Amino acid sequence: MSAAQLLTLSPLLVVSGTVTLVLFVVAVRRKHLLTATLTAAGLLVALCTLPMVYRMLPGPMISLITVDGYAIFFMGLLFAASLAVTLMSYQYLEQQKANPDEYYVLMLLATLGSAVIVVSTHFVSFFLGLEILSVSLYALIAYTSGLFRTEAGIKYLILAAASDAFLLFGIALIYAETGTMEFARMGPAIAGGHLALLLPGTALFVVGLGFKLSLVPFHMWTPDVYQGAPAPVTAFLASVSKGAVFAVMLRYFTEMDIHSHDSLVLAFTLIAIASMFVGNLLALLQNHVKRILAYSSIAHLGYLLVALVAGGELAVTAAGYYLAAYFVTIIGAFGVIAWLSEGETEADAIDSYRGLVWKRPWVSGVFIVMLLSLAGIPLTAGFVGKFYVMAAGIGATLWLLIVSLVVSSVIGLFYYLRVVALMFTRVTDDEEVAITPRAGAMAAGVVLAMLTLILIWLGTYPAPLIDIIRKTVVHLT
Amino acid sequence: MDMILILLIIIPVIASIGSWISAGRNAEWPRWICLTALFADMLIILFLWTEHSQQAASAESALWLAAVNLRWIPQLGIGFQLAMDGLSLLMVALTVLLGMAAVVCSWTEIQERVGFFHFNLMACLAGIIGVFLATDLVLFYIFWEVMLVPMYFLIGIWGHENRIYAAIKFFIFTQAGGLFMLMAILGLYFVHGLHAGVYTFNYFEMLGTPLPALVGFGLMLGFFIAFAVKLPAVPFHTWLADAHTEAPTAGSVILAGLLLKTGGYGLIRFILPLFPEALDVWAPFAMGIGVVGIIYGALMAFAQTDLKRLVAYTSISHLGFVLLGVFTRNDLALFGAVMQMICHGISTGALFILVGIVQERIGTRDLNQMGGLWSVVPRMSGVTLIFALASLGLPGLGNFVGEFLVLVGTFGTSPWMAAPAAVGLVLSVVYSLRIMGKAFYGPKKLEQPIQDLSPRETCLAASLIVAIIWLGVFPQVVLNTVSPTVKAIQDPGRLRMFTNNANPQAVALPRSPGILSIVRQGGSNR
C-alpha cells in the first residue's frame, strides 16, 4: 500500500487511532472529562483531514473502497454529527452516574463503521462497516440504566440481526447472478440481459436497507428503540446511522441505474408514499416527544426517497442538502431532550413540555426552531431541503410522489404545532423551577446554540453549502 | 435609491427585535419603538409616492418605481428581488397604516409578554410588506410563509378562549394552500426553463411563458388555491371565522386588513398576467365563487350573535367583490377590486378595533347582551355607525367606490354575475344595521358605567375616519396610482421591466431526461 493510498484513508485511520487511544487511556485512567475531550479531539482532527484528502482527488483506487468527493462530503457530515452528539453526551452522562468511558469508545466505533459504509463501493466493505456500526449501536442503545433501555437494545439486536440476514441473502443472490460485488461493475453486468435472480436479490437487499432506514413497512422497531435509547444515542441513531446507510443506498442505486428497472422505481415509489403517510399519521397519535420524532423521522426518510427515485444531478444535490439539514435539525431536537432530562427521567412525556417557554425560554426557543425546521417552514434549513427535494421530484415529473409529499407534510404540521402550542400554554402556577447548574452544560449549550445558528444560516443563505455539495457529490453522477 | 425597498422591510425587523429586547427594561418601550419604526416606513412610502406622481406626470413609463435585484441562491436561479409599482405602493401604505392602528389598539389590551407580542406583530408586518414587494417567486413564497408563524403565535398566545384550535386551523389551511402554490411555482420553473433554456424564478422572466392548455390550467390552479384560501373564497373559508374571532384585536386587524389582501394581491400580481389562456376557461368559475361568497358571507354574518364573528363573515362577503372584480378582467372592475381591498382593510380594521374596545369594556362580544349603548358611550357609537355605513356601501365612503366599480365593470361583460352580486349590497345593509340596532339602539341592558373612547382611541378612530372619507370623496388619487399597473396587467408584455439586461440570477441546468414530456409536446404544437 502506497503512501498516497494511506493518506487518502487518513480520515478512517484517525478515527481508528482515536478508538485505540481512548481504549488505552481508559485502561490507565478513568476520567470522564479526559475521555470526552480525547474523543472530540479525534473527531475534530478527522474532520480537518477531509479538505486535505479532497485536494488529493482523484486518489488511488482500491476495489473495496473509494474515497471520492461524495464519500468525503458524507464523512464530513457524519464526523460533524458525531462531534455534536459527543459534546451533548457529556452533560447527559454526568447525570446518569453510569460508567461513561466505554460510551465514547462505542460512539467512535459506530462513527468508524458509518464512515466505512460511505466509502464502500463493494458489498463486502459495506457489510463490514454496517456490522461495526450495528454492533456498537446494540451496546449504545442499552447503555446507562433506565426504563426500557434493555428492551430497546434487545429489540434492535434481534431485528437488526434478522434484517442483516435478509441483506446478506440478497447480496448473495445478486452476486450469484452478476458475478461481482463491486458497485461500479454492477451496471454493466446487469445491462447484459434478463437476470432472473437479480430482482429477488435486490428486493431482499432493499428489505435490509429499509430496516436500517426505518422505511415503512420495516419501521416497527423505530418508536420503541427511539424511546428506549438514551437521548444522545437516539440523536446518533437518527442522524449518523441513517445518513450513512442512505448515502450508500444512493450510491448503489445510482451506479446500477435504478431508472432502467421499472419494478424498482415502483417499489421505491410505494415505499416512499407509505413512509410519508404512515409516519405522519401515526405521529399524530403519540404522547411522547421521542416517539413523535421517531415517526416524523420515518416520514422524513420517505421525503428523501423522492430524491432517490428522481435521480440525476439535481436530485443527488437535493439529497445531500436534505440530509445535512435533517442532521442539524434532528440532533438539535434530541439535544434539547437530552438537555432537559434530569437524572434518569428523560423529558419524554409531552406533558413535561407544557408552558415550557415561560419557564425556560432559551432552550424552548431552540426546540421551536427545530420543530419548525422539521415542519419545513421557510427561513429554516428544513424548508430549503424540502424545497430542493420537491424541485427534484417535479423536475422528474413524479407528480404522485410530490402530491403525497405535500399532503402528508400538511398532516405532519398538526403534531409539530401541537407540541409548539403546548409549550406556549399559559401555566397558572408560575412555580420557579430551580435549575441546578450542571457539569458540561456549557458544551451542550454551545452545541445547541451553534446548531440553531447553522439551521437558520442554512435556511437563509444556502448558496455556500449548495456549492460544496455540488463540487463533491457530482462525483457520483 | 433602490435599497430603499430593502429598508422598508428591514426597519420593522429591527423594530421587532428591538422591542423584544427592550421589553425587559420597560413595558412601554416596545410600543413606542414599533410606532417610530412604522412612522419611518410611512415617511419612506410618502417619499416614494410623491416621486411616483411626479414621474407619472412627466413620463408614460412610470410602472415600476424602484427595484432591487441581489444574488441569493444563484445555483437555483433564486434572487433577492423586490420591485414596487403603484399597486405594491398602496398595499404597503395600507400595511403600515393598519400596523400603526394595531399597535395603538393593543396599548391597553396587551399587558403580558408585551415584548414578544410586538416582536410577532412587527415580524408579521415585515413579512406582509415582503409579500407585496417580492418579484422572485421563491422569495414571494418565503415571505408568504414567514408572515404565518408570527400570526400563529399572536393568535395562539394572546387570543381568546378557543385560541389554540383557531391558531392551528389557520396555520394548516394557509400552509396547505401555500404548498400547492409552491408546487405550481416549481412546475412553472421547469416549464419556463425548458422553453427558454434558462432556469430562474424571476417573475419578469416568467411572464409570457407559453403554456400548453392542461399544464397552464394545473399550474394556475395551484396558485389559485393558495390565494383563495387566503382571500378567502367560499369552500376554503372555514379557518377565517375561527381565527378572527379568537385572535386578539391587533391580530384581527392584521388578519382582516392585511393578510386577506395578500390573497387579492396575489391574484392580480401573479394569476392574471402569468396564465392569461388558462383564465379564459377558469374566470367564469372564479367569478361564480366570488358571487357565492358575497351572498353566503352576508347571510352568515346576519346569523351571528358573536360580534367579532359577524364582522369576520362580512369580510368573506366583501372579498367576494374582490374575487369578482379581479376575474372580470377589465379596467373598471380591477380598479374596483383594488379600491375594495384598501377600503375593506380600513373599515373592517376599524370595526375589529371597535369590537375589541367594546369587549375590553363590557367583557363580552355577545350581541344579545348589548343594547342601548348609544346613550352610554355616544362617541364610540358614532364612530361605529360611520364604519357600519362604510361597510354597507354608503356613497361618500370608500367602500362604495370599490363595490360600485366592480359592479359596473362586471355588468358590462357578464350581467348575470353582477345581478346577484348587487343583492349582496342589499344584504350588507341588513347586517350592518343589525349591529347598530342590537348593540347601540334599543333598551339599555347593561347597568355598569362604561368608559367612552379615550383620547388615544379617539385619535385612532378619527384618523381612520379621515382615511375612509378621503377614499370615498377623492378615490382618483388611488386610481391614478394604480392605473399603470392595471393597464399593464391586460397586456403582460408591458409588465416586464428588465427585458434589456439579462437576469444575472439565471442559470442553465442540464436538461434531464424525461422532464415534462407533455410540456415539450405541447410546446411544439403551439
Boltz contact constraints between the chains, C-beta under 6 A:
constraints:
  - contact:
      token1: [A, 312]
      token2: [B, 512]
      max_distance: 6.0
  - contact:
      token1: [A, 378]
      token2: [B, 142]
      max_distance: 6.0
  - contact:
      token1: [A, 378]
      token2: [B, 145]
      max_distance: 6.0
  - contact:
      token1: [A, 378]
      token2: [B, 146]
      max_distance: 6.0
  - contact:
      token1: [A, 390]
      token2: [B, 186]
      max_distance: 6.0
  - contact:
      token1: [A, 391]
      token2: [B, 186]
      max_distance: 6.0
  - contact:
      token1: [A, 394]
      token2: [B, 186]
      max_distance: 6.0
  - contact:
      token1: [A, 394]
      token2: [B, 187]
      max_distance: 6.0
  - contact:
      token1: [A, 395]
      token2: [B, 190]
      max_distance: 6.0
  - contact:
      token1: [A, 395]
      token2: [B, 515]
      max_distance: 6.0
  - contact:
      token1: [A, 397]
      token2: [B, 516]
      max_distance: 6.0
  - contact:
      token1: [A, 406]
      token2: [B, 179]
      max_distance: 6.0
  - contact:
      token1: [A, 410]
      token2: [B, 176]
      max_distance: 6.0
  - contact:
      token1: [A, 413]
      token2: [B, 172]
      max_distance: 6.0
  - contact:
      token1: [A, 413]
      token2: [B, 175]
      max_distance: 6.0
  - contact:
      token1: [A, 417]
      token2: [B, 168]
      max_distance: 6.0
  - contact:
      token1: [A, 421]
      token2: [B, 156]
      max_distance: 6.0
  - contact:
      token1: [A, 421]
      token2: [B, 164]
      max_distance: 6.0
  - contact:
      token1: [A, 424]
      token2: [B, 156]
      max_distance: 6.0
  - contact:
      token1: [A, 424]
      token2: [B, 157]
      max_distance: 6.0
  - contact:
      token1: [A, 462]
      token2: [B, 73]
      max_distance: 6.0
  - contact:
      token1: [A, 463]
      token2: [B, 73]
      max_distance: 6.0
  - contact:
      token1: [A, 466]
      token2: [B, 75]
      max_distance: 6.0
